[in-house]
Amino acid sequence: MLNKYNNQRGEALLNIMFCGDSNAREGIFLSALSVCKNTSQDINIYILTASIDKYRAINQDFADKIMQNRLIKRKKGVTVTIIDMTETFGAYLPLANMATRFTPLCMLRLFADTAPQIPDKILYLDADVMCRKDFGDMYDLDISQYEIAGVPDRYGKWFFGNIFKHSYLNSGVLLMNMKKIRQSGLFQRCRELCREKKLFMPDQSALNKLAEKRKIPSKYNSQGKIKEDTVFKHFTTYFKFFPYIRAVTVKPWHTEKLHDELKIYEFDDILD
């Protein structure tokens, strides 16, 4: 059984991880607030960051900003830890994937096993994921025999993996068994693959190729329209086909587009 009782009072504790540089602060801030809003349990938030080339690490002031938010101050039982991975990341850059359409700092999650602060079980969230319901049942899923658990990618089944099994996971919401990952060396193997081979979606592709994974219901990472049971809404890029085929990107902090194009208003209390 993975330990989820890490606080001094011995109460149930949720561990959440974000990754990114200073450009991801707004998304992480909103996502963190949405998570805290939708649980009564204590939360430890870990943010892996680094400075490399044009990217600047998130500083401690950002943790203070989260902790000073009225929602967080009212809730209590929240900690925010900034982990600067500049030295570790810089020493083993994913050289073959430094110039993809995705920021290389996304790949920081593949270095989580090298950070001793990261606990045995943790929920990783992309910065464009918003929580809308209590997620305790997801966090409590038994993944003792798996390294990661996640939801199939909305478009991935058409381009990657098996179209019938639909087993290619989206990496924006991942429940991670860090104890098993450290024992198996999964992240080390993923880092090596990203360093040596160019991949379309580097860390996501590496994890899907190498990890022992569990597929979980789509409500835990809804990449399409919000449904009644949606727990996490992931604001991924999607395609519109009329009057012409085009990719559309609307993020939680794009308030006007969120209202006008997606007709989503339920996060307004956090956005305000």
Backbone as a ProteinNet text record, in pm:
[ID]
protein_1_A
[PRIMARY]
MLNKYNNQRGEALLNIMFCGDSNAREGIFLSALSVCKNTSQDINIYILTASIDKYRAINQDFADKIMQNRLIKRKKGVTVTIIDMTETFGAYLPLANMATRFTPLCMLRLFADTAPQIPDKILYLDADVMCRKDFGDMYDLDISQYEIAGVPDRYGKWFFGNIFKHSYLNSGVLLMNMKKIRQSGLFQRCRELCREKKLFMPDQSALNKLAEKRKIPSKYNSQGKIKEDTVFKHFTTYFKFFPYIRAVTVKPWHTEKLHDELKIYEFDDILD
[TERTIARY]
85.2	0	88.8	63.5	141.8	100	196.9	168.7	109.3	-5.5	-61.8	-84.5	-18	-31.5	103.2	136	268.2	272	157.7	160.3	170	208.8	238.2	114.7	-3.2	-124.2	-173.1	-109.4	-148.9	-278.3	-323.1	-447.2	-419.9	-526.1	-512.2	-454.6	-356.5	-283.7	-274.4	-297.7	-288.7	-162.2	-85.4	35.7	13.4	39.7	16	146.3	174.1	295.6	264.4	329.2	328.5	472.9	489.8	623	616.2	725.9	730.5	821.6	836.9	915	820.8	873.1	793.7	673.8	679.5	565.5	443.7	464.6	354	287.8	333.8	284.2	133.5	79	-64.7	-147.4	-109.6	-182.6	-170.3	-49.1	-28.3	-108.6	-109.4	-182.7	-331	-392.4	-535.1	-565.1	-480.9	-501.7	-489.7	-390.5	-371.5	-491.5	-545.4	-663.3	-782.6	-800.1	-914.3	-902.2	-781.6	-758.8	-792.9	-741.8	-764.7	-912.5	-982.1	-1124.1	-1207.3	-1161.6	-1245.3	-1205.1	-1136.8	-1108.1	-1103.9	-1141.3	-1132.3	-1003.9	-927	-805	-686.9	-586.3	-464.3	-391.6	-320.3	-254.3	-110.5	-19.2	117.7	133.1	168.1	189.8	339.6	389.1	529.4	539.4	626.4	644.8	790	811.9	945.8	971.3	1083.3	1112.5	1262	1299.5	1441.2	1461.9	1585.1	1626.7	1718.4	1680.7	1763.2	1737.7	1843.5	1832.4	1741.5	1633.8	1544	1440.7	1438.5	1337.9	1390.7	1306.8	1345.7	1266.2	1334.6	1270.9	1168	1069.4	971.2	1038.1	1021.8	1089.5	997.2	1054.9	982.8	865.6	875.1	765.7	633.9	644.9	523.6	454.8	533.2	476	406.2	468.1	407.4	275.9	272.3	150.3	35.5	63.6	-39.5	-88	5.7	-29.2	-106.6	-91.2	-161	-298.5	-332.6	-463.5	-573.2	-683.1	-789.9	-848	-858	-912.4	-819.9	-690	-592.8	-586.3	-586.1	-577.3	-698.9	-813.3	-935.6	-932.7	-871.3	-869.4	-768.6	-649.4	-538.3	-498.6	-406.8	-366.6	-305.4	-243.9	-182.3	-36.3	52.7	191.9	230.4	322.8	372.9	525.2	584.2	729.1	781	870.2	935.2	1064.9	1083	1204.7	1277.5	1390.6	1468.6	1556.7	1526.6	1596	1698.1	1739.4	1827.2	1953.8	2020.1	2146.4	2124.3	2024.5	1997.1	1951.5	1858.4	1806	1915.4	1993.8	2100.2	2208.9	2227.1	2331.7	2290.2	2162.1	2115.5	1999.4	2026.1	1922.3	1866.3	1736.8	1676.9	1713.7	1839.9	1899.6	1821.5	1768.2	1698.8	1563.2	1516	1381.1	1377.3	1485.3	1490.3	1419.2	1391.6	1334.2	1200.1	1123.8	990.8	892.4	764.8	662.6	623.3	675.1	646	767.9	743.2	854.6	930.3	1063.3	1139.5	1119.8	1069.6	1048.5	934.1	849.2	747	813	933.2	1001.4	1060.9	1044.4	1092.8	1029.7	908.5	843.2	921.5	999.4	1081.1	1203.2	1221.1	1331.8	1280.6	1151.8	1092.6	1153.8	1201.6	1261.3	1392.8	1453.9	1582.1	1563.5	1440.8	1412.2	1365.3	1445.1	1407.7	1281.7	1242.9	1122.7	994.5	999.8	879.3	841.9	719.1	676	646.2	610	592.3	474	374.1	257.2	222.4	201.2	175.6	91.5	9.3	-73.7	-12.5	30	85.2	-25.6	-23.5	-119.5	-47.5	-89.6	-45.1	-101.4	-39.4	-81.5	-214.1	-266.2	-394.9	-505.4	-491.6	-592.1	-664.2	-795.8	-877.1	-959.9	-962	-1039.3	-1179	-1280.2	-1417.8	-1495	-1435.2	-1500.2	-1393.2	-1438.4	-1346.6	-1282.1	-1151.3	-1078.5	-1017.3	-1066	-1012.2	-1022.3	-1132	-1148.1	-1044	-1003.9	-898.2	-764.4	-736.5	-607.8	-592.8	-704.5	-702	-697.1	-699.5	-692.5	-567.1	-581.2	-467.8	-380	-263.4	-169.3	-39.9	-49.6	69.9	141.2	67.2	127.6	162	141.8	166.2	258.7	319.6	404.7	324.2	231.6	146.7	4.3	-89.6	-228.5	-278.1	-352.4	-401	-513.3	-559.8	-673	-621.4	-679.3	-636.4	-644.2	-550.7	-545.4	-658.8	-719.9	-837.2	-809.5	-694.2	-660.2	-554.9	-492.7	-380.7	-413.6	-537	-570.1	-565.1	-576.6	-574.6	-432.7	-338.4	-202.5	-97.4	-126.7	-28.9	-96.3	-17.2	-70.2	-172.2	-257.4	-355.2	-491.9	-550.3	-678	-792.2	-779	-885.4	-869.9	-747.8	-724.6	-732.8	-702.8	-704.4	-622.6	-497.9	-413.8	-307.8	-305.9	-208.2	-259.5	-193.2	-242	-201.6	-291.9	-258.4	-183.7	-74.4	11.2	-20.1	-130.3	-164	-215	-267.8	-312.7	-262.7	-165.9	-106.7	-92.7	-147.8	-125.1	2	101.5	234	271.6	315.6	370.1	521.2	563.6	704.1	794.4	741.7	822.6	861	764.1	790.3	875.5	850.2	926	1073.7	1100.7	1240.8	1305.6	1228.6	1282.9	1309.9	1220.6	1231.6	1323.7	1350.2	1431.4	1355.9	1222.5	1141.4	1181.3	1187	1214.1	1354.2	1449.3	1584.3	1581.9	1506.9	1495.6	1422.5	1321.9	1250.8	1343	1423.6	1518.4	1617.5	1664.4	1759.7	1695.7	1570.2	1500.2	1480.6	1440.8	1420	1551.2	1658.5	1790	1842.6	1804.7	1864	1775	1641.3	1551.1	1448	1430.8	1330.7	1192	1103.3	967.5	867.5	748.5	648.7	603.5	565.4	531.4	624.6	742.6	855.1	827.5	795.2	781.2	656.4	549.1	427.4	452.8	521.7	552.4	644.8	744.5	838.6	766.7	678.9	605.4	515.4	448.4	360.1	436.4	554.8	635.9	694.8	731.4	812.7	742.9	635.2	576.8	481.4	473.9	365.6	250.2	141.6	39.1	-99.6	-182.2	-321.4	-411.1	-507.2	-603.4	-719.8	-756.7	-864.6	-971.4	-1091.4	-1202.6	-1173.1	-1235	-1210.1	-1250.6	-1336.1	-1379.4	-1263.5	-1154.9	-1040	-944.3	-972.4	-893.3	-975.7	-1079.4	-1170.6	-1106.5	-1076.9	-1012.4	-1112.6	-1238.8	-1345.5	-1439.6	-1567.2	-1665.8	-1681.5	-1709.3	-1733.8	-1864.3	-1860.5	-1979.4	-2012	-2125.6	-2170.2	-2069.7	-2007.1	-1916.6	-1770.2	-1741.2	-1603.2	-1537.9	-1424.9	-1349.6	-1241.4	-1159.9	-1057.3	-1086.2	-1095.9	-1110.7	-973.2	-928.1	-797.4	-817.3	-766.2	-786.8	-681.1	-691.8	-600.1	-642.5	-550.1	-583.7	-676.2	-780.7	-873.1	-895.5	-963.5	-983.4	-1129.5	-1148.7	-1279.7	-1275.4	-1386.2	-1386.2	-1477.6	-1549.6	-1638.6	-1616.2	-1608.2	-1618.8	-1489.2	-1382.5	-1257	-1185.4	-1092.4	-1021.2	-919.3	-924.7	-829.4	-813.1	-695.4	-668.8	-709.5	-773.9	-821.4	-761.6	-704	-645.8	-708.5	-774.4	-831.7	-786.6	-715.6	-665.1	-750.4	-742.3	-826.8	-809.7	-692.1	-666.8	-710	-757.5	-813.9	-962.1	-990.3	-1125.4	-1231.4	-1204	-1304.1	-1332	-1228.9	-1248.2	-1318.6	-1286.2	-1350	-1500.9	-1541.4	-1683.6	-1744.2	-1681.3	-1740.5	-1736.5	-1624.6	-1609.7	-1652.2	-1618.8	-1649.3	-1772.5	-1821.5	-1939.4	-1918.6	-1797.8	-1764.1	-1752.5	-1831.8	-1834.1	-1807.5	-1800	-1799.3	-1670.7	-1565.3	-1441.5	-1423.6	-1529.6	-1517.7	-1478.6	-1522.1	-1486	-1336.7	-1272.2	-1127.3	-1057.3	-1110.2	-1049.2	-1054.1	-1156.1	-1167.7	-1069.1
-119.5	0	124.5	214	336.6	432.1	493.9	583.7	714.7	753.8	884.9	963.1	919.7	986.9	1048.8	1159.3	1216.7	1335.3	1385.2	1501.1	1456.9	1547.9	1514.7	1467.5	1511.4	1473	1334	1275	1141.9	1139.6	1255.6	1262.5	1236.7	1200.9	1173.8	1294.9	1270.5	1378.3	1351.3	1453.6	1442.9	1514.3	1448.8	1506.7	1539.1	1664	1712.2	1766.1	1738.1	1787.7	1864.5	1978.9	2056.5	2072	2099.7	2124.9	2243.4	2318.3	2424.5	2539.1	2632.5	2752.6	2866.4	2987.6	3101.6	3129.8	3087	3107.8	3024.9	2924.6	2836.2	2880.9	2991	3030.1	3051.1	3120	3150	3022.1	2929	2803.6	2721.9	2712.8	2638.2	2699.7	2832.1	2903.4	2867.1	2876.1	2846.8	2699.7	2613	2469.5	2434	2490.7	2463.8	2510.2	2627.3	2676.7	2584.3	2537.4	2449.8	2318	2267.4	2143.9	2165.1	2273.5	2301	2324.7	2384.2	2413	2285.2	2179.3	2060.5	1942.2	1970.1	1863.9	1921.1	1839.3	1880	1826.6	1749.5	1689	1786.9	1761.7	1839.8	1811.1	1910.4	1898.6	1947.8	1870	1914.2	1935.5	2055.5	2087.7	2100.4	2027.4	2032.9	2088.9	2186.3	2246.2	2227.5	2145.9	2125.8	2231.8	2300.2	2409.9	2413.9	2491.6	2502.9	2624.6	2670.2	2775.2	2712.1	2725.5	2672.3	2754.6	2802.5	2886.9	3006.6	3022	3136.1	3115.9	2999.3	2968	3000	3063.5	3104	3025.6	2985.8	2906.4	2987.7	2919.7	2979.6	3001.7	3120	3149	3129.6	3145.9	3122.1	3217.7	3336.2	3433.4	3376.1	3287.8	3228.3	3137.9	3062.9	2979.2	3066.6	3179.8	3272.4	3328.6	3353.2	3405.9	3306.5	3180.3	3077.7	3072.1	3073.5	3059.8	3180	3295.1	3415.2	3431	3343.8	3352.9	3328.9	3401.3	3394.4	3253.1	3181.4	3045.7	2952.7	2967.8	2882.5	2917.1	3045.5	3088.7	3040.2	3036.4	2990.8	2839.2	2768.6	2622.8	2571	2630.4	2581.1	2441.1	2377.3	2241.7	2229.1	2338.5	2337.7	2379	2306.3	2347.7	2355.1	2445.6	2459	2455	2361.2	2344.9	2363.4	2462	2484.7	2404.6	2320.9	2240.7	2281.9	2350.3	2397.1	2283.4	2237.6	2123.6	2167	2293.7	2347.4	2264	2234.1	2159.8	2018.4	1950.8	1812.2	1805.2	1893.9	1895.7	1935.3	2036.4	2084.5	1982.7	1892.7	1791.1	1675.8	1665.3	1554.7	1601.9	1700.7	1759.1	1656.4	1662.5	1576.2	1630.2	1612.9	1683	1667.1	1548.5	1524.5	1593.6	1647.1	1704.8	1844.3	1918.4	2052.1	2155.2	2121.8	2220.4	2175.8	2099.9	2059.3	2173.5	2153.9	2255.9	2265.6	2174.2	2174.6	2227	2301.5	2349.3	2230.5	2233	2121.5	2107.6	2213.7	2206.4	2112.6	2076.3	1973.9	1843.5	1819.8	1693.4	1687	1793.2	1791.1	1678.8	1639.8	1533.6	1402.7	1387	1267.2	1270	1380.8	1392.8	1386.2	1360.8	1363	1257.3	1147.9	1042	1085.2	1191.9	1238.2	1339.1	1382.2	1479.4	1404.7	1402	1325.4	1377.5	1502.6	1558.6	1494	1439	1382.9	1252.5	1242.3	1123.8	1003.2	892.7	765.7	764.2	846	851.5	997.7	1033.5	1174.4	1183.6	1287.2	1312.5	1427	1397.7	1501.3	1566.1	1699.4	1774.3	1871.6	1878.2	1985	2118	2226.4	2359.3	2403.5	2329.8	2366.2	2268.8	2209.9	2117.9	2185.3	2182.5	2240.7	2131.2	2133.9	2036.7	2092.1	2006.6	2051.7	1964.2	1856.8	1770.2	1710.9	1658.2	1589.1	1471.6	1457	1354.8	1249.2	1242.7	1147.4	1003.6	968.6	830.4	795	893.5	869	849.5	939	932.2	800.4	746.2	623.4	496.5	509.8	391.5	310.2	180.4	92	82.9	143.5	134.8	68.1	-14.4	-77.9	-166.9	-216.5	-302.7	-225.5	-95.2	-12.7	102.9	160.8	278.3	407	406.4	523.4	478.8	570.8	547.9	675.6	659.2	776.6	742.9	845.3	835.8	832.9	751.5	750.1	888.2	914.4	1041.4	1050.6	1168.1	1188.4	1153.6	1196.1	1170.4	1061.4	1024.3	932.1	797.8	750.2	617	611.7	727.8	730.2	734.8	777.5	797.8	714.2	672.4	599	477.9	376.5	262.4	182	113.2	20.7	86.7	99.4	168.9	97.6	-33.4	-108.9	-108.7	-119.1	-116.4	24.7	122	262.9	278.7	235.4	228.2	338.1	428.3	536.6	647.3	666.8	758.1	902.8	993.8	1135.2	1160.7	1234.9	1250.8	1376.1	1444.9	1567.3	1545.5	1427.1	1389.2	1247.3	1233.1	1101.4	1076	964.8	919.3	834.9	874.6	814.5	736.6	615.8	531.3	553.9	658.1	697.1	592.1	517.5	412	306.7	263.5	162.9	221.9	349	415.5	424.9	456.7	463.4	325.1	223.6	87.7	34.6	66.5	11.7	92.3	218.1	303.8	355.4	356.8	399.6	537.8	636.2	772.1	784.8	710.6	711.8	662	555	502.1	600.3	669.9	771	888.9	930.2	1039.5	1002.9	879.7	834.7	835.1	790.3	787.8	929	1023.5	1162.1	1231.2	1183.9	1240.2	1193.4	1072.1	1009.3	1008	1012	995.7	1107.9	1170.1	1274.7	1213	1265.4	1212.7	1325.6	1294.7	1399.2	1463.5	1384.2	1432.7	1360.2	1417.9	1343.1	1264	1332.6	1259.2	1172.1	1218.9	1138.7	1010.8	1023.3	905.7	809.7	864.3	779.4	701.5	769	702.5	592.6	621.2	520.4	399.9	423.3	314.7	225	285.6	213	178.2	248.6	233.8	114.9	60.1	-30.5	59.2	57.9	160	99.4	176.2	138.4	242.2	196.1	285.4	311	437.6	474.6	553.6	572.1	635.3	778.3	816.2	945.7	1064.9	1044.1	1155.9	1216.6	1142.4	1191.9	1275.4	1284.7	1369.9	1393.7	1474	1498.7	1597.6	1550.1	1633.6	1689.4	1654.2	1706	1792.5	1784	1864.5	1817.1	1910.2	1877.7	1799.8	1689.1	1610.3	1619.9	1569.2	1580	1518.2	1407.1	1337.4	1378.5	1476.1	1518	1565.8	1508.1	1546.8	1648.3	1614.8	1706.3	1741.2	1870.2	1917.6	1962.1	1899.3	1928	2009.3	2131.6	2222.2	2199.3	2084.3	2048.7	2117.3	2122.9	2170.2	2068.1	2117.8	2028	2077.1	1994.9	2027.4	2058.3	2161.9	2192.7	2162.6	2111.6	2065.3	2147.5	2245.9	2328.6	2475.7	2564.6	2539.4	2488.5	2476.5	2420.2	2357.6	2267.5	2199.2	2294.9	2306.9	2394.1	2348.3	2377.6	2347.8	2467.4	2440.6	2546.8	2525.1	2630.4	2623.7	2729.4	2686.1	2776.5	2726.7	2810	2773.6	2838.1	2787.5	2841	2989.8	3043.3	3185.5	3273.2	3214.3	3289.1	3313.2	3401.5	3413.7	3441.6	3535.9	3570.3	3451.4	3383.2	3266.6	3154.1	3142.7	3041.1	3061.9	3187.1	3220.8	3215.8	3285.6	3304.6	3179.5	3106.5	2991.8	2859.9	2842.3	2715.2	2720.9	2843.4	2862.2	2799.9	2813.2	2761.5	2878	2871.5	2979.5	2927.6	2797.1	2740.7	2766.2	2811.3	2841.9	2990.2	3067.9	3212.6	3259.8	3186.6	3227.5	3218.1	3121.5	3108.3	3208.2	3226.3	3320.9	3462.4	3492.9	3627.4	3651.3
0	0	0	-93.1	-100.2	9.5	71.3	183.1	134.5	189	158.7	288.1	395.1	523.8	562.4	494.9	511	606	648.4	737.6	883.2	967.1	1105.6	1182.3	1138.7	1209.7	1169	1066.8	1023.8	945	894.5	818.3	670.5	598.2	456.1	385.1	299.8	234.1	85.3	5.6	-139.2	-185.2	-271.5	-327.5	-474	-511.6	-647.9	-704.5	-831.6	-895.5	-1023.6	-1037.4	-1161.1	-1208.2	-1337.2	-1392.1	-1488.3	-1497	-1597	-1557.7	-1651	-1626.6	-1590.2	-1583.1	-1537.4	-1627.3	-1752.8	-1843	-1803.4	-1720.5	-1680.6	-1551.2	-1494.5	-1362.1	-1357.9	-1458.1	-1454.3	-1455.9	-1543.5	-1550.7	-1423.4	-1368.8	-1245	-1131.6	-1126	-1021.1	-1024.8	-1141.9	-1155	-1128.3	-1182.3	-1161.1	-1013.9	-947	-804.6	-722.7	-755.9	-684	-705.8	-828.8	-857.8	-781.7	-768.7	-693.9	-546.4	-489.6	-347.6	-317.8	-413.1	-395.2	-385	-451	-465.7	-378.6	-269.3	-174.2	-33.5	62	202.4	266.2	189.8	242.3	234	316.2	309.4	178.2	128.8	-1	7.9	-46.9	-71.5	-221.1	-261.6	-402.4	-426.7	-525.5	-563.7	-705.7	-725.1	-857.6	-898.6	-1001.4	-1055.5	-1161.9	-1153.3	-1244.9	-1274.2	-1375.1	-1411.1	-1500.5	-1505.4	-1598.6	-1702.1	-1828.5	-1936.6	-2062.1	-2123.8	-2242.1	-2213.1	-2290	-2273.9	-2163.1	-2103.8	-2002.5	-1862.9	-1782.4	-1647.6	-1544.5	-1439.3	-1334	-1257.1	-1205	-1115	-979.5	-922.6	-795.8	-675.4	-558.2	-434.3	-415.6	-472.8	-462	-513.9	-611.8	-668.2	-566.2	-490.6	-384	-281.6	-249.6	-153.1	-206.5	-338.4	-399.8	-385.6	-409.5	-395	-250	-158.1	-16.4	36.7	-27.9	16.8	-46.6	-141.3	-204.2	-101	-113.7	-13.5	-1.8	-113.5	-110.5	-31.2	-53.1	14.9	163.6	194.3	334.3	412.6	345.3	410.9	432.7	339.6	347	449.2	452.3	535	487.9	556.2	520.6	383.5	330.8	198.2	211.7	144.7	134.7	-12.1	-44.8	-181.9	-176	-249	-251.3	-393.1	-411.1	-539.6	-541.4	-642.5	-655	-782.5	-767	-881.6	-932.5	-1054.5	-1113.4	-1218.4	-1215.3	-1318.9	-1336.4	-1227.4	-1236	-1288.9	-1234.3	-1275.3	-1420.5	-1456.3	-1593.6	-1692.3	-1656.1	-1744.7	-1769	-1673.2	-1686.8	-1777.2	-1806.8	-1890.6	-1977.4	-2060.5	-2145.7	-2243.9	-2272.2	-2376.2	-2514	-2551.3	-2665.6	-2796	-2820	-2947.2	-2953.4	-2838.4	-2833.9	-2772.6	-2785	-2728.6	-2815.5	-2941.6	-3034.1	-3089.7	-3012.5	-3057.9	-3033	-3071.9	-3049.5	-2902.2	-2821	-2678	-2603.2	-2496.4	-2415.4	-2355.9	-2360.7	-2303.3	-2152.9	-2088	-1944.1	-1907.2	-2005.6	-1979.9	-1936.8	-1989.5	-1963	-1823.2	-1745.5	-1607.4	-1526.4	-1561.2	-1482.9	-1491.4	-1598.8	-1612.4	-1520.7	-1447.3	-1351.7	-1207.2	-1190.2	-1055.8	-964.9	-1022.9	-940.8	-877.3	-932	-877.9	-764.6	-740.7	-635.7	-511.2	-405.3	-285.9	-217.3	-247.3	-184.1	-236.6	-356.7	-418.3	-348.8	-296.9	-220.9	-309.5	-245.4	-316.5	-411.7	-384.9	-472.1	-495.5	-622.2	-653.5	-779.6	-785.1	-902.5	-981.5	-1102.9	-1190.3	-1271.7	-1281.7	-1363.5	-1455.2	-1581.3	-1670.2	-1620.9	-1664.7	-1620.6	-1681.6	-1778.5	-1840	-1801	-1683	-1628.7	-1513	-1516.9	-1409.6	-1343.7	-1212.2	-1133.8	-1107.4	-1118.6	-1095.9	-997.3	-949.2	-850.7	-758.7	-646.8	-557.9	-632.3	-618.9	-693.5	-601.7	-479.2	-383.4	-428.6	-497.3	-542.7	-647.3	-728.9	-827	-756.8	-662.7	-592.9	-517.6	-471.3	-392.2	-476.5	-608.6	-694.1	-662.5	-664.9	-637.6	-762.7	-756.2	-868.8	-823	-719.6	-664.7	-766.5	-866.4	-968.8	-1096.7	-1093.8	-1212.1	-1177.2	-1282	-1262.7	-1278.1	-1372.6	-1393.9	-1425	-1401.8	-1441.8	-1508.2	-1618.4	-1689.3	-1784.7	-1854.2	-1946.4	-2090.3	-2177.3	-2317.2	-2381.1	-2470.2	-2540.8	-2642.4	-2650.8	-2736.1	-2881.9	-2932.6	-3072.5	-3088.6	-2978.1	-2986.2	-3047.3	-3027.3	-3078.6	-3230.5	-3295.6	-3441.6	-3497.5	-3414.7	-3464.6	-3392.7	-3268.8	-3189.2	-3126.9	-3098.2	-3024.3	-3102.8	-3029.6	-3086.9	-3091.4	-3211	-3229.1	-3156.4	-3136.2	-3071	-2918.8	-2871.9	-2727.6	-2672.4	-2757.2	-2714.9	-2586.7	-2591.8	-2472.1	-2465.9	-2565.5	-2564.4	-2472.8	-2358.8	-2256.4	-2281.9	-2246.8	-2242.3	-2111.9	-2120.4	-2002.1	-1921.9	-1951.2	-1880	-1739.1	-1712.6	-1578.7	-1554.8	-1466.2	-1441.9	-1292.1	-1249	-1113.1	-1115.7	-1035.5	-1046	-919.8	-941.6	-835.9	-832.5	-761.1	-763.3	-699.4	-604.1	-542.2	-646.2	-724.1	-826.6	-939.4	-974.3	-1080.3	-1043.1	-918.3	-874.3	-875.8	-838.8	-835.7	-976.4	-1068.6	-1204.2	-1294.9	-1257.2	-1343.1	-1464.7	-1457.6	-1572	-1623	-1533.4	-1578.1	-1637.3	-1584.3	-1640.3	-1784.5	-1809.8	-1945.4	-2036.7	-1983.4	-2061.8	-2094.8	-1997.5	-2021.5	-2131.4	-2127.3	-2229.3	-2367.6	-2376.1	-2504	-2557.6	-2470.3	-2512.6	-2548.2	-2493.4	-2522.5	-2657.9	-2695	-2812.6	-2936.4	-2916.7	-3030.6	-3034.5	-3150.1	-3164.9	-3170.3	-3086.4	-3075.4	-3093.2	-3144.9	-3169.8	-3039.5	-2943.3	-2809.4	-2713.8	-2690.7	-2633.8	-2507.2	-2398.1	-2272.5	-2271.7	-2335.1	-2342.9	-2420.9	-2532.4	-2614.7	-2542	-2471	-2397.5	-2287.8	-2214.2	-2106.8	-2161.7	-2272.7	-2331.4	-2382.8	-2430.5	-2485.7	-2376.9	-2262.9	-2165.8	-2034.1	-2000.5	-1866.7	-1854.5	-1733.1	-1696.5	-1653.9	-1730.6	-1712.2	-1694.1	-1624.2	-1602	-1667	-1744	-1808.5	-1714.1	-1696.5	-1604.4	-1680.6	-1622	-1694.1	-1740.7	-1851.3	-1915.2	-1829.1	-1729.4	-1645.1	-1567.3	-1554.4	-1480.3	-1567.1	-1694.3	-1783.9	-1909.6	-1894.7	-2006.6	-2104.1	-2223.7	-2324.5	-2425	-2406.9	-2491	-2410	-2439.2	-2368.4	-2224.2	-2137.1	-1997	-1985.1	-1911	-1883.6	-1734.5	-1699.2	-1560.4	-1463.5	-1504.8	-1413.3	-1429.5	-1514.4	-1537.1	-1407.6	-1375	-1255.9	-1292.8	-1392.9	-1442.9	-1588.6	-1618	-1754.5	-1804.4	-1911.5	-1969.5	-2097.6	-2097.6	-2210.5	-2318.1	-2383.4	-2490.7	-2620.9	-2714.5	-2848.9	-2915	-2980.2	-3048.7	-3191.5	-3271.6	-3413	-3441.9	-3522.7	-3578.4	-3728.4	-3780.5	-3918.9	-4009.7	-3951.4	-4032.7	-4000.2	-4095.8	-4240.9	-4302.6	-4221.1	-4269	-4149.1	-4177	-4069.5	-4008.3	-3874.6	-3806.2	-3662.3	-3607.5	-3466.8	-3382.1	-3270.8	-3181.8	-3042.8	-2987.7	-2853.9	-2764.8	-2659.7	-2559.4	-2422.9	-2350.8	-2218.9	-2110.2	-1987.1	-1878.7	-1854.7	-1881	-1857.4	-1974.9	-2083.2	-2195.9	-2166.8	-2074.3	-2019.3	-2125.4	-2214.7	-2316.2	-2407.2	-2453.4	-2539.5	-2463.4	-2335.8	-2252.7	-2251.2	-2242	-2241.4	-2380.8	-2475.7	-2608	-2695.1	-2691	-2780.1	-2714.8	-2588.2	-2522.1	-2432.5	-2407	-2320.7	-2181.8	-2131	-1998.6	-1901.2	-1794.4	-1695.4	-1553.1	-1537.7	-1403.1	-1325.9	-1393	-1322.2	-1293.7	-1314.6	-1302.9	-1162.3	-1060.7	-924.8	-901.4	-967.4	-956.9	-1047.4	-1167	-1261	-1208.2	-1128.9	-1071.6	-958.2
[MASK]
++++++++++++++++++++++++++++++++++++++++++++++++++++++++++++++++++++++++++++++++++++++++++++++++++++++++++++++++++++++++++++++++++++++++++++++++++++++++++++++++++++++++++++++++++++++++++++++++++++++++++++++++++++++++++++++++++++++++++++++++++++++++++++++++++++++++++++++++

